[in-house]
């Protein structure tokens, strides 16, 4: 702590005569209500209303008044400071230098709501806190800092603000390299491990040698291998979808389960919303979050804004968000990815549960409550539940229709089937609900993996945790531009390849930890998906060649049975995917889309383009994050999700 | 235009609709095995006495004639592929094929039993109906004598049950069952085209009852049920064309197709009268149809699609055989028995079923009975 502390920003009574005896929340709340009335910050009617809400929800009185927009944060904490008998400090007006105390964990300080701002010349640490500054707290902080402490009151936002400035580098490093430092083998920072590189080189060498010695046999064997890999992947998906379909009558959370939840029993829920260059969707985002059916005082929305994204920040300010929304600035630094932003958000999350939404998401209002009910039913091993995703602009153009077909079967059948079979679930990019503490134990998101969500789901399974699904839907904006689609999809496929490589670094250990079933499911789903897209062009080429040339002419290259198997697999595989797509949209009652499933093979061709781009990027720019533009839809916000 | 219900429909709350019976796969399998025991015993008895089914022997020979090893050129003679593949890989020849048919019989009866239990039909009536269908000579005969035909009928029963789940209860698992079973049936028996036709005629009526407020729902229901059959037939035809230069579509396996030996009108009248007699020999179907006519006329139209389709196919000179037609009508009748039938309906169903079974056993020239007695050497 190099800074010598001055008193410029401090207001209120001098000294820190904190009450020694801790008081319970309700007593404090009652008194703060009176104090706020006495200070003229709220009217007696507003206080009584807040007390009424408090009895129903069990929230803090201040949080209720804040969430309702009746009082400002500063006003609340200034009154609290007066009540606690400590000076109030507005941290944003204090010059803050980077902390040299690397032994302090900013993540824990954020949870404990205190931050050392500097040090007096006499060696006393000046600490701002948003908690009641009891003697016990003061002693605990003094022990940790190793010197006498003077406590000041501030807001919880100010604590976070100060932490982000004082521990900027530490936070950035933890968000970027935390997982890698903790467990290098589970991070995608290194694309190929040494043994993987050796195996790959050996395979390429063997293939080259075989191609020289027996070109025809090698070609035939490779073709057969591609066909079989394609079929295996597709048949696996189809089988899992069938299981999902047979579990459709099972509902994870019923309306009765949700109705049984008392507001008073609901915990604080953190909503992370990473935004980057999405100024155009911010107003809608605020409306969508406001529609969530959850006690406002127990909702913590962290809007994760990149340091260099002034436009989105300005839009967010202009949207005049409620006090439940906190802006969290994500420090600039590589890799500049969504998972890094989420890790920063996680550091400041105070909710017992946490969910990620994208800026354009429209979750069903009851989703948070359903997630809580799912967690309570699922037991402590259930660390994450994934809500279904679907699109509100499904019928905007051919691409959005195909996207909807795909998502409908993926989230309504595939993930349900994986959950029913106890197989690892690759999380979708949004609407993943976590137990916050468990998420921290898992190591948060891997910022070097461009499908950090899928990786996290698999990592949870690999560490013996369970990921489930919840029967609630978030409506998103489907990509309606082809270039944008290829960019987004190439990132997803690259991420699947990264995830496959990361979790297959020690295949024997993986099998030993999770068993054959889970390891096989992971390999077929996460590894098989990119492979099936990569296999599409050669198989399509084969089909076209076989249309032009009779099999007898191809016999010199392909033995008859190889050609037959390849073509049959290709036809069967495509038919199966068409069929699950049809059923997926039928289940969603999007009947007008059912026949669009017939052009699924063309959609797969688009995937194939993205897959080859992903493969190239995996080699050349493995950690590059292809940003997907949102807010391109021309449809009104209310379209399609009713 | 009002927005369609894009959220997932609410889950079923009626336990009768959601539950399986027996509850676990193991128990269901055990029940299937148990129900197939008499048919398996018959198949073994026939084999021990040197009695060979002509149809199954024909299938066995067809599988052998594909050559060894099977080349891609053999595709021209490899339709229907599923029973041919079974005959090819299964040791034991025609006898083994009879046992496979017998095992399928157990499967069908379990399916019908489950459906009746879920429909809350009284236990005593379930027993009567199952004995009435499973004990009929035509059922015994088909199970052990004609694997191709029986597989087709069995899969049709699965498809019909799935279709009812799909269209009445909105369970897409039923849609999968219907679509995939029909596709498999098409690969088992060329006559399955008849079944596909029946189901496709029935779907619009049933879909109209269930999804009438949802635009395009009838078209999409037809698409999801028909697609697998169309896809497998199309894929097979394409591969056959590429590798043999010809397409032997399933109709080529029916030598009398489109010949109209009695003339177009005469043939139609003959076909109608033929199916009419079959209806008389299928009492469960007849009673169910009459009940539906008065209670749910739209569903009645779906039900009569089956005999109408039989008339058309017999008229055109296609499959199926009389015995297959009878088993088909019996099974459809079983699947269509109304939920929680009252005392009067139960009594009528029981009396008709017992009477039908008695007639079939007594009248030795009834369809199936004569053949069964013949193969038994009696």
Interface residues (C-beta under 8 A of the other chain):
Chain A: X242 X245 X246 X248 X249 X250 X251 X254 X364 X388 X390 X394 X412 X471 X473 X546 X547 X550 X551 X560 X561 X563 X564 X567 X568 X571 X572 X575 X578 X579 X582 X583 X585 X586 X587 X588 X589 X590 X591 X592 X594 X595 X639 X640 X641 X642
Chain B: X3 X4 X5 X6 X7 X8 X9 X11 X12 X17 X18 X71 X72 X73 X171 X172 X173 X175 X176 X179 X211 X214 X215 X216 X217 X219 X220 X221 X223 X224 X227 X228 X231 X232 X235 X238 X239 X242 X243 X245
